[in-house]
Amino acid sequence: MSGDNGDNGDARGIEREYGRRRALSISWWQITVDLVVGGNIVLQVTTNPYASRLWYVIVLVALVLARVVQTVLYRQRGRTIVNAQGITAHEALRTNTRTWQDIYDIRAELNANGRFERAQWTTYVYADDGRRTRLPYFDDWQLPDFHAELADLRAVSALHRGMDWELRPDTEDRIRRRARDRKVWGAVFLAAFIAALAAFVFLA
């Protein structure tokens, strides 16, 4: 029930690696939309005679290119490694390691990007301060037996933590506060994106 490398035949082993086993979960229609938008922006940059209006177009081009680069890097670098020391999440640009003593919980959550990705469930590691880290490729798109794999990992890792998984009210409060903050910042980012898009459409 483990990831790419398996756990050497021991289904209760802690050594696991979860990597890409299927295509990325991002929907093809979203990739198509990104390419169409990016192509239109490039066209605007190369044909717009008004140099004073190109600044916002260049910014949008940079954002599209950054998204493409991030997707490529995630495809190449992304993986989740579990061992006796803890869990390491290799993302597109950074690596986040949590020791078992630092981990408060490992949770399956409904994917917030479910409308754009094939994965309906994904996995997060939570720290005592309420911060969470998404575990790359640990989802129900890459792992058909996702929930069974997660349950097995939680059972095995409890032995390495030296304690069972238990909820603590103060940590749960911190998790809820951070979830509210993410929603607020997400709304701010969306409003800023819509404003920039509107400026691009009406000023082009």
C-alpha angles and dihedrals in degrees: 000000000000133000132266100316097037122217099274093269094302107116089194095051120122096214107096140147124199115198139150111306098159135026117295111284093236111115119251092229090060091051089050091051091049091051093048092048092045092048091050091050092050089050090053092051094051098042107031107107093196105088092183090064097050098085095083091043090053090050091053091048090053090050093050092047091048090054092050092048091048091052092050093048092047090052091052102036105025116115142123118231122195123190141147091284098053143273127315122196115200107200131178096280108004143040122222121194125189122186118218090252090057095048117096098178146343111221140183111220135179108264111256087207093051092126090060102032134056092227111093095181129040135175132244133187114216126205127209091260091059096254116138134205123201114228109227116237093359095122141105092263094061095032117046089190091047100142093045090049092050093048090051092048092050091050094049096042091052087068091055092046090053091227141066123258107267133167120244117199095218093052092045088054090053090049091052092048092052090048090055091048091052090053092050094048090044090055091048092050092048092050091049091049093050090049091051091047091049090051090050093051098044099038098042 
